[in-house]
Amino acid sequence: MAAAGGLALYLAFPGHDLYWLAVLGPAALALAVRGERARSGAWLGLVLGLVFLVPLLSWTGIYVGAFPWLVLAVFEALYFALLGGALAATSRLPAWPLWAAALWVGAEALRGRQPLGGFPWGRLGFSQADGPFTALAAYGGVPLVSFAVALTGTLLAAGLVGLHRATRRPGERRAGRRGAALALVGALAVPLVAVLAELPLAGSSLTAGGPDRTVAVIQGNVPRAGLDFNAQRRAVLDNHADQTLELAAAVARGEAAQPDLVIWPENSSDIDPYTNADAARVITRAAVAIDAPILVGAVVQLPGEYVANTAIVWDPVTGPGDTYVKRHPVPLAEYVPARPFFRFFSPLVDRVTDFVHGTEVGILDVGGARVGDVICFEVAYDGLVSDVVDAGAGMLVVQTNNATFGYTDESAQQLAMSRLRAVEYGRTVVVAATSGISAVVAPDGSLVQRSELFTADTFVEEIAQRDSSTVAERLGAAPEWVLTALGAGAVLAVAFPALARRRAERGR
């Protein structure tokens, strides 16, 4: 049953998009661990975690081999082992479906923070970009969406437990039926409430809610996929410049709107334009032709052997201006902690140049737009996105490079995160990728524009610069902490009496 739950979770995520299966993961694990000891629950949680994460994270090994991918999947599955043990320990408490759902949120909170800043990929909420629970992101962020998915699943499990009592235990038939009915009604009520919660939220309009800015998104494509996607660095830069020049020509012919700002993706210039005059000329030529500032994703050389993953506002007249440096470089991909240790597992770590950690929030003024910028995997981290909205972002931009993951589900999984963020903050989200998937996401999470993988593309859209705030923005991380505290409290409610009994037995 735990293995079936892991498979259901995997199929719920982008790539298979059977989002309605997500509730079966928590349901299956709750049934599998019910009445078991914590140790058995931990093993069952590990089974679910492995069946879920090994295929979900397969894109991490597409070019570096199976070993790093499997190490990551096994390590992340240990959090599900911890979850399974906690679920087993609390499975006999009154109202156990509530505590179980809260424990799912707590496990995701821990996994998204530790170690090395955490890895929040595969949170339940990220499976629901097209699901009935999406609107809850505007009230409590991704944690509330995860809680709703988990609660629906655990209530389904409670309903089955009640039906089992009613059919197998004649003396408990009435109580079993009543408990099953209440649990199943609750399992239907949670998604119904989520659907109704969408009614007062921002709709699919890109232009409602604030002054408009015309935004162009450039996907220039790369010469090839893989770790060497940017071996021809000048070709990647030229691709994005040429795509921008084509847009400028279309504007001159009256076939496209004149943009106020242009968004290029992460790694669109891996040639440092501060030190390479030729790269600077290419970018300036594109900016002058389109007559608008370009937000360029560049790799900037710093003193010593360090580099910075940097977004640069490149004005057609004054050249480079404001910048944002990625605050959360990816461990083992953009920097290597304890390099000698990890070299033991894979010599490919020596291909990684250490990127510095930025310290400033990614808020940039570009062509009259107040842009909240996050780079690539940063969109998965709640705090990094909330910071830019709190700083006054009128729209969100995700600059990303997914070329190193080839034709896998990684890009679609990351796009789903951007769609949840749009709902969470009631903002349009622009995703600019080197090789796809680039997109324009409306404030209700719907896709207005979307590119294909490894295909050059350009979008031009009028986008309102919003200043409204959602309940989720005002509450911040409070829903996650409250739900985590509920789950932890349930574990303590079981642990303290058990410890007291053991001490009493030893004292006899």
Residue pairs with C-beta under 8 A, 6 or more apart in sequence:
1 28
1 29
1 31
1 32
2 28
2 29
2 32
2 33
2 44
2 45
2 47
2 48
2 51
2 84
3 47
3 48
3 51
4 24
4 28
5 24
5 25
5 26
5 27
5 28
5 29
5 32
5 48
5 51
5 52
6 25
6 47
6 48
6 49
6 50
6 51
6 52
6 53
7 51
7 52
8 21
8 22
8 24
8 25
8 28
9 21
9 22
9 24
9 25
9 48
9 52
9 56
9 122
9 124
9 127
10 16
10 51
10 52
10 55
10 56
11 18
11 21
12 18
12 19
12 20
12 21
12 22
12 25
12 127
13 56
13 122
13 126
13 127
13 409
13 413
13 416
14 127
14 129
14 409
14 412
14 413
14 415
14 416
15 409
15 412
15 413
17 130
19 127
19 128
19 129
19 130
19 131
20 131
22 124
22 127
22 128
22 131
22 149
22 153
23 149
23 150
23 152
23 153
23 156
23 187
24 153
24 156
25 48
25 52
25 124
25 153
26 100
26 101
26 104
26 124
26 149
26 150
26 152
26 153
26 154
26 157
27 153
27 154
27 156
27 157
27 160
28 48
28 153
28 157
29 44
29 45
29 48
29 83
29 84
29 87
30 87
30 91
30 96
30 97
30 100
30 153
30 154
30 157
30 158
31 157
31 160
31 161
32 44
32 48
32 84
33 40
33 41
33 44
33 45
33 84
33 87
33 88
33 91
34 88
34 91
34 157
34 161
35 88
35 91
35 92
36 44
36 88
36 91
37 88
38 85
38 86
38 88
38 89
39 85
40 88
41 84
41 85
41 86
41 87
41 88
41 89
41 91
42 81
42 82
42 84
42 85
42 88
43 81
43 84
44 84
44 88
45 80
45 81
45 82
45 83
45 84
45 85
45 87
46 77
46 78
46 80
46 81
46 84
48 80
48 84
49 76
49 77
49 78
49 79
49 80
49 81
50 73
50 74
50 77
52 77
52 80
52 122
53 73
53 76
53 77
53 80
53 122
54 70
54 73
54 77
56 73
56 121
56 122
56 413
57 69
57 72
57 73
57 76
57 121
57 122
58 69
58 408
59 405
59 406
59 408
59 409
59 410
60 68
60 69
60 72
60 405
61 67
61 68
61 69
61 70
62 405
62 406
62 408
63 226
63 227
63 404
63 406
64 227
64 346
64 348
65 346
65 348
67 345
67 346
68 332
68 345
68 346
68 348
71 345
72 119
76 111
76 119
76 121
76 122
79 107
79 110
79 111
80 107
82 107
82 110
83 103
83 104
83 107
86 103
86 107
86 487
86 490
86 491
87 100
87 103
89 491
89 494
89 495
90 96
90 99
90 100
90 103
90 490
90 491
90 493
90 494
91 100
92 494
93 99
93 490
93 493
93 494
96 154
96 158
96 490
97 151
97 154
97 155
97 157
97 158
97 183
97 186
98 151
98 154
98 486
99 486
99 487
99 490
100 150
100 154
101 147
101 150
101 151
101 153
101 154
101 483
102 147
102 483
102 484
102 486
102 487
102 490
103 487
103 490
103 491
104 124
104 146
104 147
104 150
104 487
105 143
105 146
105 147
105 150
105 480
105 483
105 484
105 487
106 483
106 484
106 487
106 488
108 120
108 123
108 124
108 143
108 146
109 143
109 480
109 481
109 484
110 118
111 118
111 119
111 120
112 118
112 119
112 120
112 123
112 380
112 381
112 382
116 331
116 337
117 328
117 331
117 381
118 381
120 380
120 381
120 382
121 380
121 413
123 142
123 146
124 145
124 146
124 149
124 150
125 133
125 137
125 142
125 143
125 144
125 145
125 146
125 149
125 420
126 142
126 380
126 413
126 416
126 417
126 420
127 149
127 416
128 134
128 145
128 149
128 420
129 415
129 416
129 419
129 420
129 445
131 149
132 191
132 194
132 195
133 145
133 148
133 149
133 152
133 190
133 191
133 194
134 145
134 194
134 198
134 419
134 420
134 423
134 445
135 194
135 195
135 197
135 198
135 201
135 423
136 144
136 145
136 148
136 194
136 197
137 144
137 145
137 420
137 421
137 423
137 424
137 472
138 197
138 201
138 423
138 424
138 425
138 426
138 470
138 471
138 472
139 197
139 470
139 471
139 472
139 475
139 479
140 147
140 471
140 472
140 475
140 479
140 480
141 382
141 386
141 424
141 472
141 475
141 477
141 479
141 480
142 382
142 420
142 424
143 382
143 479
143 480
143 483
144 472
144 479
144 483
145 420
147 479
147 483
148 190
148 191
148 194
151 186
151 190
152 187
152 190
152 191
155 183
155 184
155 186
155 187
155 190
156 183
156 184
156 187
158 179
158 180
158 183
159 179
159 180
159 181
159 183
159 184
159 187
160 180
161 179
161 180
161 183
162 176
162 177
162 178
162 179
162 180
162 181
162 182
162 183
163 176
163 177
163 180
164 176
165 172
165 173
165 175
165 176
165 179
165 180
166 172
166 173
166 174
166 176
166 177
166 180
167 173
167 176
169 176
198 444
201 423
201 426
201 443
201 444
201 470
202 208
202 209
202 426
202 443
202 444
202 466
202 468
203 442
203 443
203 444
204 442
204 443
204 444
204 446
204 448
205 442
205 443
205 464
206 428
206 440
206 442
206 443
206 448
206 461
206 462
206 463
206 464
207 462
207 463
207 464
208 464
209 426
209 443
209 464
209 466
209 468
210 394
210 464
210 465
210 466
210 467
211 464
211 465
212 462
212 463
212 464
212 465
213 260
213 261
213 367
213 368
213 369
213 395
213 462
213 463
213 465
214 257
214 258
214 259
214 260
214 261
214 460
214 461
214 462
214 463
215 259
215 260
215 261
215 262
215 263
215 369
215 395
215 430
215 440
215 460
215 461
215 462
215 463
216 244
216 247
216 259
216 261
216 262
216 263
216 290
216 292
216 458
216 459
216 460
217 262
217 263
217 430
217 431
217 432
217 438
217 440
217 449
217 458
217 459
217 460
217 461
218 240
218 243
218 244
218 247
218 262
218 263
218 264
218 265
218 268
218 432
218 458
219 243
219 265
219 432
219 433
219 434
219 435
219 436
219 438
219 451
219 455
219 456
219 457
219 458
220 236
220 239
220 240
220 241
220 242
220 243
220 264
220 265
220 268
220 434
220 456
221 239
221 434
221 435
221 454
221 455
221 456
222 229
222 230
222 235
222 236
222 239
222 403
222 434
222 435
222 454
223 229
223 231
223 232
223 235
223 236
224 231
225 403
225 404
225 406
225 407
225 435
225 454
226 403
226 404
226 406
227 348
227 351
227 404
229 236
229 401
229 403
229 404
229 434
229 435
230 236
230 267
230 270
230 403
233 269
233 270
233 271
234 271
234 279
236 267
236 268
236 269
236 270
236 434
237 268
237 269
237 270
237 271
237 279
237 282
237 283
238 282
239 456
240 264
240 265
240 268
240 269
240 286
240 434
241 282
241 283
241 285
241 286
243 456
243 458
244 262
244 264
244 286
244 289
244 290
244 294
245 285
245 286
245 289
245 290
246 458
247 256
247 259
247 262
247 290
247 458
247 460
248 286
248 289
248 290
248 291
250 256
251 257
251 258
251 259
251 290
256 460
257 460
257 462
258 291
258 292
259 290
259 292
259 367
259 460
260 292
260 367
260 368
260 369
261 292
261 293
261 294
261 295
261 366
261 367
261 368
261 369
261 371
262 286
262 287
262 290
262 292
262 293
262 294
262 295
263 294
263 295
263 397
263 399
263 430
263 432
264 294
264 295
264 296
264 297
264 399
264 432
265 297
265 399
265 400
265 401
265 432
265 433
265 434
265 438
266 297
266 309
266 375
266 376
266 399
266 400
266 401
266 432
266 433
266 434
267 297
267 299
267 401
267 403
267 434
268 296
268 297
268 298
268 434
269 279
269 283
269 296
269 297
269 298
269 299
270 298
270 299
271 278
271 279
271 298
271 299
272 279
272 298
272 299
272 300
272 301
273 279
273 280
273 283
273 296
273 298
273 312
273 314
273 320
274 280
274 300
274 301
274 320
275 301
280 319
280 320
283 294
283 296
283 314
284 314
284 316
284 319
286 294
287 293
287 294
287 314
287 315
287 316
288 316
290 316
291 316
292 316
292 367
293 313
293 314
293 315
293 316
293 321
293 366
293 367
294 313
294 314
295 311
295 312
295 313
295 314
295 364
295 366
295 371
295 373
295 397
295 399
295 432
296 311
296 312
296 313
296 314
297 309
297 310
297 311
297 375
297 399
297 401
297 432
298 310
298 311
298 312
299 307
299 308
299 309
299 310
300 307
300 308
300 310
300 312
301 307
302 308
302 356
305 353
305 354
306 353
306 354
306 355
306 356
307 353
307 354
307 355
307 356
308 325
308 326
308 355
308 356
308 358
309 325
309 326
309 329
309 334
309 355
309 375
310 323
310 324
310 325
310 326
311 323
311 324
311 325
311 362
311 364
311 373
311 375
311 399
312 320
312 321
312 322
312 323
313 320
313 321
313 322
313 323
313 364
313 365
313 366
314 320
314 321
315 321
322 364
322 365
323 364
324 358
324 360
324 362
324 363
324 364
324 373
324 375
325 356
325 357
325 358
325 359
325 360
326 334
326 355
326 357
326 358
326 375
326 376
326 378
327 357
327 358
327 359
327 360
327 362
327 378
327 384
328 357
328 377
328 378
328 381
328 384
329 335
329 355
329 356
329 357
330 376
330 377
331 337
332 342
332 349
332 352
333 352
334 352
334 354
334 355
335 352
335 354
335 355
336 342
336 349
336 352
336 354
339 349
339 350
342 349
343 349
343 350
361 387
361 388
361 391
362 372
362 373
362 374
362 375
362 384
362 387
362 388
363 370
363 371
363 372
363 373
363 388
363 391
363 392
363 393
364 370
364 371
364 373
365 371
369 394
369 395
369 463
369 465
370 392
370 393
370 394
370 395
370 465
371 393
371 394
371 395
371 396
371 397
372 385
372 388
372 389
372 391
372 393
372 394
372 395
372 396
372 397
372 427
373 388
373 396
373 397
373 399
374 384
374 385
374 388
374 396
374 397
374 398
374 399
375 398
375 399
375 400
376 398
376 399
376 400
376 401
376 414
377 414
378 384
378 385
378 398
379 385
379 398
379 400
379 414
379 417
379 418
379 421
380 414
380 417
382 477
382 480
383 477
385 396
385 421
385 424
385 425
386 425
386 473
386 476
386 477
388 396
389 396
389 425
389 427
389 469
389 473
390 473
392 467
393 427
394 427
394 464
394 465
394 466
394 467
395 427
395 428
395 429
395 430
395 463
395 464
395 465
395 466
396 418
396 421
396 422
396 425
396 427
396 428
396 429
396 430
397 429
397 430
397 431
397 432
398 414
398 418
398 429
398 430
398 431
398 432
399 432
400 414
400 431
400 432
400 433
400 434
401 433
401 434
401 435
402 410
402 411
402 414
402 433
402 434
402 435
402 436
402 437
403 434
403 435
403 454
405 411
407 453
407 454
411 433
411 436
411 437
411 453
412 437
414 437
415 431
415 437
415 439
415 441
415 450
418 429
418 431
418 439
418 441
419 429
419 441
419 445
419 446
419 447
420 445
421 427
421 429
422 428
422 429
422 441
422 442
422 443
422 444
422 445
423 443
423 444
423 445
424 470
424 472
424 473
425 470
425 472
425 473
426 443
426 466
426 468
426 469
426 470
427 443
427 466
428 440
428 441
428 442
428 443
428 463
428 464
428 466
429 439
429 440
429 441
430 439
430 440
430 441
430 463
431 437
431 438
431 439
431 440
431 441
432 438
433 451
435 453
435 454
436 451
436 452
436 453
436 454
436 455
436 457
437 450
437 451
437 452
437 453
438 449
438 450
438 451
438 457
438 459
439 447
439 448
439 449
439 450
439 451
440 447
440 448
440 449
440 450
440 459
440 461
440 463
441 447
441 448
442 448
443 466
448 461
449 459
449 461
451 457
451 459
472 479
